[in-house]
């Protein structure tokens, strides 16, 4: 198995690096490298820039307007964007629902929805989890009843990431209570401007309303917005979740944040602490191992072999690594990372400017660390909790 890149692939990497370097707004890159808060405009501005180039749907085949890149090219694109300080592509449209529409949607649905996703003009949200139905998604209760040429939706979704920005939401809804729970679920595309939809932000420990409750009260949805067949939504959900879990691994962001961790340790004067250095070294080894796992999958795909279905493994390791680098940054910053001042996320400093911005919070790089740490606590839960993922891996990969 050859895990090295070919000259052609290295040339492709150089092309992407040059283009991203010349088109990524420096003020957005600076925010990403300093872990400052990104606004909706920041994220959508970058999405539109990529959309104009035809790269927002970087994983799409040419038949649907994508660049038609292979798995290695997609990986290199993601890596160069991460290292340059580009915001993560908000995945709900281009990475998650678009492949479902391509695979299971009608030609009319493809013509209607894919262009807005590819251009970055339409913001999509994900309506999967409900109170009491997270990892056990098959127990969802949000109900859609067919009435003539429309569905009437009632119920609630929760933990809807960035749902306050959503133009559309793709939802799993219950259309039947007969048989196994999985057999009565359908996949609906819902306009979030529809009467009867209420979005209620949930304030997280990092001070951000990143997730939301979404309530549906007699929301009318045209039946033409049903993807695939009624009661077959569980099949489409599993297809989508494989994309989500692979995306959560995000080895390229981990590589960028590892370098940030090293910079913080040096700036705080703890780089020579051997116990901290040991932990950073262990983290780096795990990041390299995760990257090797990703490259093995890419090598298998490139050679035409059937790659092992390891989306769950990637999700487990990637999410744990994200929590570890957030914890180590907190350790490197010491007590100056403990105070959390919301405005510091924008200003780039933490503390009283009259005192030079040094109390409380020390240098500017400490300002976002507490918020990042709090936010990362969720990574081992969303996308299917790691405990559940281990059970799935045991059954499907190990055969036990």
Buried (B, 14 or more C-beta within 10 A) or exposed (E): EEEEBEEEBEEBBEEBBEBBEEBBEEEBBEBBBBBBBBEEEBBBBBBBBBBEEBBBBBBBEEEBBBBEBEBBBBBBBBBBBBBBBBBBBBBBBBBBBBBBBBEBBEEEBBEBBBBBBBBBBBBBBBBBBBEEBBBEBBEBBBBBEEEEEBBBBBBBBBBBBBBBBBBBBBBBBBBEEEEEBBBBBBBBBBBBEBEEBEBBBBEBEBBBBBBBBBBBEEBBBBBEBBBBEBBBBBBBBEBBBBBBBBBBBBBBBBBBBBEBBBBBBEBBEBBEBEEBBEBBEEBBEBBEEBBEBBBBBBBBBBEEEEBEEBBBBBBBBBBBBBBBBBBBBBBBBEEBBBBBBEEBBEBBBBBEEEEEBBEBBBBBBBBBBBBBBBBBBBBBBBBBBBEBBEEBBEEEEEEE
